[in-house]
Amino acid sequence: MQTQNRLFDEFAKFLTNAAGAARGMREEAETMFRTQMERIAGQMDFVKREEFDAVKAMAAKARAQVDALEARIATLEARVGGGRVVRAPIAANRPRRSPRKLKRR
């Protein structure tokens, strides 16, 4: 009986040591992975959260101003145009002409 208990004790010690080694290897792998990811993220051009929130607030404010101006323009156009919307033709697709020089006579 003594030999079997000793064999089981040695086997239990071996498994305990193997589990400890596996845990240590896992922690080391996580640390290496985290270090690599921080290095890669440091090389990339990421924006900070504070900067993102500031730009987001600026965009929301600009959008509100645009909406207010669009409503104001619509009311002014309705007033001037007698209830119909008058819009200028869009000349974005026409090529631009160079201004002519005035000739003196």
C-alpha positions in Angstrom: 0.0 0.0 0.0 2.8 2.3 0.7 4.1 2.3 -2.9 0.7 3.1 -4.4 0.2 6.1 -2.1 3.7 7.4 -2.9 3.1 7.0 -6.6 -0.2 8.9 -6.3 1.5 11.6 -4.3 4.2 12.0 -6.9 1.7 12.1 -9.7 -0.4 14.8 -7.8 2.8 16.9 -7.3 3.6 16.6 -11.0 0.1 17.7 -12.0 0.2 20.6 -9.6 3.6 21.7 -10.9 2.3 21.3 -14.5 -0.7 23.4 -13.8 1.4 26.1 -12.2 3.7 26.1 -15.2 0.8 26.3 -17.6 -0.7 29.3 -15.7 2.7 31.0 -15.7 3.0 30.5 -19.5 -0.5 31.8 -20.0 0.2 35.0 -18.0 3.5 35.5 -19.9 1.7 35.1 -23.3 -1.0 37.6 -22.2 1.7 40.0 -21.2 3.5 39.7 -24.5 0.3 40.0 -26.4 -0.7 43.1 -24.5 2.7 44.7 -25.0 2.6 44.0 -28.8 -0.9 45.4 -29.1 0.1 48.6 -27.2 3.1 49.0 -29.4 1.0 48.6 -32.6 -1.6 50.9 -31.3 1.0 53.5 -30.4 2.3 53.4 -34.0 -1.2 54.0 -35.5 -2.7 57.4 -35.7 -5.7 56.9 -33.3 -7.7 59.9 -32.0 -8.1 60.3 -28.3 -11.6 60.0 -26.8 -11.6 63.6 -25.6 -10.8 64.8 -29.1 -13.5 62.7 -30.6 -16.1 63.9 -28.2 -15.1 67.5 -28.8 -15.4 67.1 -32.6 -18.7 65.3 -32.2 -20.1 68.2 -30.1 -18.9 70.7 -32.7 -20.5 68.7 -35.5 -23.8 68.5 -33.6 -23.7 72.3 -33.0 -22.9 72.9 -36.7 -25.8 70.7 -37.7 -28.2 72.6 -35.5 -27.0 75.9 -37.0 -27.4 74.5 -40.5 -31.0 73.4 -39.7 -31.8 76.8 -38.3 -30.4 78.6 -41.3 -32.2 76.3 -43.7 -35.5 77.1 -42.0 -34.7 80.8 -42.0 -33.8 80.7 -45.7 -37.1 78.9 -46.5 -39.2 81.5 -44.7 -37.3 84.3 -46.5 -37.7 82.7 -49.9 -41.4 82.2 -49.2 -41.7 85.8 -48.3 -39.8 87.1 -51.3 -41.2 84.6 -53.8 -44.9 85.0 -52.9 -45.1 81.5 -51.4 -43.1 79.7 -54.1 -39.6 78.7 -53.6 -37.1 80.5 -55.9 -33.8 78.9 -56.3 -30.8 80.0 -58.4 -29.6 77.5 -61.0 -26.6 75.5 -59.9 -23.6 76.2 -62.1 -21.4 73.5 -60.7 -21.1 71.5 -63.9 -20.5 74.5 -66.2 -16.8 75.2 -66.9 -15.6 78.5 -65.5 -14.6 81.2 -67.9 -11.7 83.4 -67.2 -12.7 87.1 -66.7 -12.2 89.2 -69.8 -9.9 92.1 -69.6 -11.4 95.5 -70.3 -10.0 97.2 -73.3 -9.4 100.9 -73.1 -10.5 103.0 -76.1 
